[in-house]
């Protein structure tokens, strides 16, 4: 991902962009080939382990096979994300946009800012949320009634 982000900093019609794009695509092909080889190796190992149905070892090998399959699935998900990023170099993610705005305005507090303390602050009890909802409804009712007089 670092190489892709570095490539995206170059203008698209330059030789530096083209060189880095070719290099990244070659690395991506190698990654896909390695993931495919891992899948084939895992399938071969799991097929050979099915011949040994010793109860104690079977559970251990079954769990190990499942663990390795989860790791391969995670690699496949990452490769899909890389492929999307390769195909759409100009699309920024929402978090990237907010991180850039936080660098420009580091002390501003907005409801949209990304902050590690926000998770702690946003955890309210149900009664606190109901109270906030009641206050908002009362405020809306007051505004509605005050506008009817005009």
Protein Blocks (a to p, Z undefined) as FASTA:
>chain_A
ZZmmmmmmpcfkbfklmmmmmmmmmmmmmmmmmmmmmmmmmmmmmmmmmmmmcfklmmmm
mmmmmmmmmmmmmmmmmmmmmmmmmmmmmbccfklmmmmmmmmmmmbccfkbccfklmmm
mmccfklmmmmmmmmmmmmmmmmmmmmmZZ
